[in-house]
Each structure stands twice: as structure tokens, then as C-alpha cells.
Amino acid sequence: MLPIQKKLIKYNYSSGNDIKYIVIHDTGNSSRGADAEAHYRYFNGGDRQASAHYFVDDHSIIQVIEDSNASWHCGDGGGKYGISNHNSIGIEICINSDGNYDKAVTNTIELVKHKMAQYNVPIERIVRHYDASRKNCPASMSTNGWAKWNAFKAQIQGDSSITELEEGVQAIGKVIAQSGLRVRDGANIDSKILDVLPYGTIVKIGFTQGSWHNIYFGNHGGWISADYVEIIKKKLDPNNKPATPESLYRVRKTWEDAKSQVGAYKVLDNAKTECDKYHGYSVYNESGKVVYNSGSSEEEQPTPQLKGTEIMGQAKATIEQMEKFLHDANPKAPYYAKVFIEEGALEGVRGDIAFSQAIKETGYFRFGGDVKPEQNNFSGLGATGGGTQGATFKDVRTGIRAQIQHLKAYASQEGLKGECVDPRFNLVKRGSAPYVEWLGAKNNPNGTGWAWPGEGYGFEIITIIEKIFQQQVEENIESKYINRLKELNLISKEKDSFTELTWAEFAELIVKLLDIVVLK
């Protein structure tokens, strides 16, 4: 593999990246000279509102964003297909006309293999930009039913063509469910959901049971509905029996209780590590014999750990970043960021998330829908469409407080710190949406949420707050001195600006300062 040249850019990325996917793009730029270096210079030259982790051409690999940070490469899909900026690495293939495209693809394959090994990403999660957003990308691979893409993935697996199925694989299939296909730990709809495979994912089928396929899923085995899989290639067994899957170590309560399975591993040590997380579980070989027992001393129930952006917690964006982002988009917008931060802190809810949601709901505080500005309803509470205006609140702070309380109802089972002003608080299933990404019911495994059906709703809020984080603001000198005067008990802790001081209070401050000077 070519050496990776690290040339980090200053723009268009967000902190944090839980790497589960590798997303392939092409630059769409066939101009002469549009190689990896040229794209680095372009993206380092200003705020482009887009980025990727790597650019690859026929002679170089350039990394412009750390893997641990999220590049802005597939946010146009809103995460509704399971793939987002915060769980993937974005790789751009250069298609400049004066370069060798085939060599650029080969270099990309080597980089992908390297990253797969580094982050334990299975082949099923090497995806196209198309899989994340339905954008025709990489367009250079899209003709003839994505023939070049299929060849690309086959080469990653070490095959020049998909002609023979490896031992233990009965068939190769493609996911055709537009909204993605759930992987379960058993062959029925009541089994636990392990993950969701995006549309177009290529899967290896070990065997079939009724209307369910058992697939190779990274180091795990899993079950998917056969109704949403198109068979690309099939191996016919001479005895008309399913091909036997390769040996896996399965983590279960008992061999007979298949529904309790929390994983199936090719490597015994990996199975042991998983087993230790659950009291009373064991590792079984393919014959059903126990080869390891859990050493865990604490009783716990196995549940899939679905991560997201927690609604509860301290705000991460500053008031200045929030106000700058909003007023760059709408100079006539009110200045409410401080109230969102204060009310959020009262209930332990991230005020910057509530502020981002309000931007989405009000159209950057332009309103224009069923809810009117004078209602002080910044989150559409009770506005169910069809002209229904929803709730009205007596003032701005009460309206924001109601929104904060409603978010807390979804995100937590804790009681409110203040008096309840949210008229719909008791209608919420408490704790059913702890993550921003789950606020849309269609993206929530609990089947509920703030927005209905709300597909992609929470991801749109995440996109807004990511942009807020990128705002460059100068230090607020006034705030610096106001805070220092508060520390010295020279002004009331309720004051946040010199303009809030009355003439009498200002005169009192001068006298106190003179006294300090005289004493010194």
C-alpha cells in the first residue's frame, strides 16, 4: 500500500467517530490536475460545507481529517439508512482525466483493506455514498447495474470475479429493502435486533430456515428475512441440503435457548470476552458442547448496545457559537441561545441540542408554518399538522422550558426539577428516546418519538449542531470582565451584560472600584 500522507485541514469536521462503515465516493471532478493534492488544497482553502477523510489518486493517498473525527461526507442522507458522518470513514477516489483511474481504484482497495483490519469493519459495511443517501456516487462505478462496484468489492475480498462460492456459503444475496434490513439473533420477528443492513448490502448466506437466511455478519452470525434479499449467486447442494456453515463459537444461556444468543464468533477468545459480560452465559461449539462459562458475578440481561448522541448532559456548544450560526442564516432572528442553555442546565438536558431542534422546527426562527412567533412555541409542541397551531406559552422562557421538559420526558425517567409547564409531558413514554437520533419514530427501535413517522428527524438536528460546533467566534471581552466582577462580588450574579446595569448600579460599581484602589 502507498504511504498515507497526513495533511489535516482546518474546516468541516466534527469531533467523535464510532467507526462502523467505510463509505466510498468519487470526486466527480474529471478536470486535468484534479488529483488528491489538488483536492486537499481546495478543502483546506475555506469552508466548503463538505469533506472526506481520504483522497486517493493513482500515485498518492492523502488523509485530511483524523479517523477519530467525523468528516462531512454523507450527511446528505440524514443517517436514515444507518450510515452517518459519525459512524464512518469517507474515502474519495480521484477521477482526473490525466490520471490512471484503474490504479487509483487499486490504491483505494489497498487503503480499504488496511482500514477494515484496523477497525474490524466487515465487508458488508464497505458501502457506497449511494447506500448512505441515494446519491449517484461513486458515479464512475454506477453503470451496468453497478458492475464496477461489484467488482470493486470482490477485489477487496481477494477475488477477481464472483465465480465460486467459498466453503460454507450457500448463496450470495443483496439487501433490497429500501429502508434497510434488520439483522436478528433468531429466525423470527420477536428476536433481538443486532443491527440494520443498508439497501444494497451484499451478504453471505450460510443456510436457510423457512423464510429466514442465516448470514455471516462480521464475527457474528445473524438472521435476516428472505423476503427482502435478492439472490445473486446460489450453490446447489447435490443432496438438496443447505451447505454447512463454518464453525462458530456461540454465546448463549443454554444450547437449546437460541433466542438468548448474543453473538457467534470465529475466534474463541472473542467469544469468551463477550461471554464474560453476561452472568450465567456459556460459549458453545457447533456440537452444542460448553467450552467456556461466564465468570461474570453481576446479573445482567444481554441487550444490543445501540449508540447515539445523548440528549441528557451538559451543552457542548457555546452561546456565541449558537448565536453566530443562527444569525449568519437569519440576521433578524431573536437572541435566545442563553435561555436554552440556562433552561437545559436546570433539567440536565443539553441546551444546544434543544436550540438546534428549535432551529429545525421554526425554520431558523422565521416560522411560516402553523405555529406563530407570538405563541412562544419553538418546538411545535401540539402542532400536529392540518392547521393545528399547538400550544401557546406566556413568554419566551416558558416556551423554551416546555421544550426542554418534553425532551427530558423522552430522554430520561428522572423527575423534573421545576414545575411542569409542558402540556404533553405525561403523554410521553418516559425514557423511550435517550438519543437525538431516536427522536424520529421510524429511526427509534422502541417505535416512538417526538416526530411521527419522522424518518431522519433526529439526524437533521445532528447536522445542525455539527455546523454550530464549527463556528469560529472571537472571545467575548464583555463576558470576561462581567464574570470577573461577579467573582469579586462587585455586581449581582444575575447580570450578564453592562447594559443590564442601571445608572445607580453602575455608580455603585465605580464607588466600589475606587474603594479598592484607595485600600491598595
Long-range contacts (C-beta under 8 A, 24 or more apart in sequence): 1-61, 1-107, 1-110, 1-111, 1-113, 1-114, 2-59, 2-60, 2-61, 2-107, 2-110, 3-61, 4-54, 4-61, 4-62, 4-63, 4-111, 5-60, 5-61, 5-62, 5-63, 6-62, 6-63, 7-40, 7-44, 7-62, 7-63, 7-64, 8-63, 8-64, 8-65, 8-66, 9-40, 9-43, 9-44, 9-51, 9-64, 9-65, 10-44, 11-43, 11-44, 11-46, 11-47, 11-48, 11-51, 11-470, 12-43, 12-47, 12-48, 12-49, 12-50, 12-51, 12-71, 12-72, 12-470, 13-51, 13-65, 13-66, 13-69, 13-70, 13-71, 13-72, 13-470, 14-69, 14-70, 14-72, 14-85, 14-86, 14-466, 14-469, 14-470, 15-69, 15-70, 15-469, 16-68, 16-69, 16-70, 16-86, 17-67, 17-68, 17-69, 17-70, 17-85, 17-86, 17-87, 17-88, 17-89, 18-86, 18-87, 18-307, 19-67, 19-87, 19-88, 19-89, 19-119, 19-121, 20-87, 20-88, 20-121, 20-125, 21-83, 21-87, 21-88, 21-89, 21-121, 21-125, 21-126, 21-127, 21-132, 22-88, 22-89, 22-91, 22-112, 22-115, 22-116, 22-121, 22-125, 22-126, 22-127, 23-73, 23-74, 23-83, 23-88, 23-89, 23-90, 23-91, 23-127, 23-128, 23-129, 23-131, 23-132, 24-91, 24-93, 24-108, 24-112, 24-126, 24-127, 24-128, 24-129, 24-138, 24-152, 25-52, 25-73, 25-90, 25-91, 25-92, 25-93, 25-128, 25-129, 25-137, 25-138, 26-92, 26-93, 26-94, 26-95, 26-137, 26-138, 26-139, 26-140, 26-141, 27-55, 27-92, 27-93, 27-94, 27-95, 27-96, 28-95, 28-137, 28-139, 29-94, 29-95, 29-96, 30-95, 30-96, 30-97, 31-96, 31-97, 32-96, 32-97, 32-98, 33-96, 33-98, 34-94, 34-95, 34-96, 35-59, 35-60, 35-94, 35-96, 35-99, 36-60, 36-61, 36-62, 36-94, 37-62, 38-96, 39-92, 39-94, 40-64, 47-470, 51-90, 52-90, 52-91, 52-92, 53-89, 53-90, 53-91, 54-89, 54-90, 54-91, 54-92, 54-111, 55-92, 55-94, 56-91, 56-92, 56-93, 56-94, 56-104, 56-107, 56-108, 56-111, 57-94, 57-96, 57-99, 57-104, 57-107, 58-94, 58-99, 58-100, 58-101, 58-103, 58-104, 58-107, 59-99, 59-103, 61-107, 61-111, 67-115, 67-119, 70-466, 72-466, 73-129, 74-129, 74-132, 74-133, 75-459, 75-463, 75-466, 76-132, 76-133, 76-135, 77-132, 77-133, 77-134, 77-135, 77-456, 77-459, 78-133, 78-456, 78-459, 78-460, 78-463, 79-437, 79-443, 79-456, 79-458, 79-459, 79-462, 80-179, 80-442, 80-443, 80-455, 80-456, 80-459, 81-131, 81-132, 81-133, 81-134, 81-179, 81-180, 81-198, 81-199, 82-180, 82-195, 82-196, 82-197, 82-198, 83-127, 83-131, 83-132, 83-198, 84-132, 84-437, 84-459, 84-462, 85-466, 86-309, 86-462, 88-132, 89-115, 89-119, 93-138, 93-140, 95-140, 101-140, 105-152, 109-152, 109-155, 109-156, 112-156, 113-156, 116-156, 120-218, 120-219, 122-217, 122-218, 122-219, 123-153, 123-156, 123-157, 123-202, 124-197, 124-201, 124-202, 124-203, 124-217, 124-218, 125-201, 125-218, 126-153, 126-156, 127-198, 127-200, 127-201, 128-200, 130-200, 131-198, 131-199, 131-200, 131-201, 132-198, 146-200, 150-202, 153-202, 162-232, 162-233, 165-233, 165-235, 166-204, 167-246, 168-206, 168-243, 168-244, 168-245, 168-246, 169-204, 169-205, 169-206, 169-216, 169-235, 169-243, 170-205, 170-206, 170-207, 170-208, 170-234, 170-235, 170-237, 170-242, 170-243, 171-204, 171-205, 171-213, 171-231, 171-232, 171-233, 171-234, 171-235, 172-202, 172-203, 172-204, 172-205, 172-231, 172-232, 172-233, 172-234, 173-202, 173-203, 173-205, 173-213, 173-215, 173-229, 173-230, 173-231, 173-232, 174-200, 174-201, 174-202, 174-203, 174-229, 174-230, 174-232, 175-199, 175-200, 175-201, 175-203, 175-224, 175-228, 175-229, 176-228, 176-229, 176-230, 177-228, 179-442, 179-455, 181-224, 181-225, 181-228, 181-229, 182-224, 182-225, 183-215, 183-217, 183-222, 183-223, 183-224, 184-222, 184-223, 184-224, 185-222, 185-223, 185-258, 185-259, 185-261, 185-262, 186-223, 186-258, 186-259, 186-261, 187-212, 187-214, 187-223, 188-212, 190-259, 191-223, 191-259, 192-259, 192-302, 192-303, 192-304, 193-304, 193-445, 194-220, 194-222, 194-304, 195-222, 195-304, 197-224, 202-232, 203-229, 205-229, 205-231, 206-242, 206-243, 206-245, 206-246, 207-242, 207-243, 207-244, 207-245, 208-242, 214-245, 216-245, 219-263, 219-264, 219-265, 219-266, 219-267, 219-270, 220-263, 220-264, 220-265, 221-245, 221-248, 221-250, 221-264, 247-285, 247-286, 248-286, 249-283, 249-284, 249-285, 249-291, 250-283, 250-284, 251-275, 251-278, 251-281, 251-282, 251-283, 251-284, 252-281, 252-282, 252-284, 253-280, 253-281, 253-282, 254-282, 255-284, 255-288, 255-290, 260-302, 262-302, 268-292, 277-302, 278-302, 306-435, 306-445, 307-435, 308-434, 308-435, 308-436, 308-437, 308-438, 308-458, 309-353, 309-435, 309-436, 309-437, 309-462, 310-350, 310-411, 310-434, 310-435, 310-436, 311-349, 311-350, 311-353, 311-407, 311-408, 311-410, 311-411, 311-412, 311-433, 311-434, 311-435, 311-436, 312-348, 312-349, 312-350, 312-408, 312-411, 312-412, 312-434, 313-348, 313-349, 313-350, 314-345, 314-350, 315-341, 315-344, 315-345, 315-350, 315-351, 315-352, 315-353, 316-350, 316-352, 316-469, 317-352, 317-355, 317-465, 317-468, 317-469, 317-471, 318-473, 320-471, 320-473, 320-476, 321-468, 321-469, 321-471, 321-473, 322-352, 322-355, 322-468, 322-471, 324-471, 324-473, 325-464, 325-467, 325-468, 325-471, 326-359, 326-364, 326-365, 329-364, 330-364, 330-365, 330-366, 333-364, 333-365, 333-366, 334-365, 334-396, 336-378, 336-396, 336-400, 338-496, 339-396, 339-397, 339-400, 340-400, 340-404, 343-397, 343-400, 343-401, 343-404, 344-404, 346-401, 346-404, 346-417, 346-418, 347-404, 347-405, 347-408, 347-416, 347-417, 347-418, 348-408, 348-412, 348-414, 348-417, 349-404, 349-407, 349-408, 349-411, 351-404, 352-465, 352-468, 353-407, 353-436, 353-461, 353-465, 354-379, 354-400, 354-403, 354-404, 354-407, 355-468, 356-461, 356-462, 356-464, 356-465, 356-468, 357-403, 357-407, 357-439, 357-461, 358-400, 358-403, 359-464, 360-460, 360-461, 360-464, 375-399, 377-402, 378-403, 379-403, 379-406, 381-406, 381-422, 381-423, 381-424, 382-423, 382-424, 391-423, 391-424, 393-421, 406-450, 407-450, 410-434, 410-438, 410-439, 410-449, 410-450, 411-435, 436-461, 436-462, 437-462, 485-509
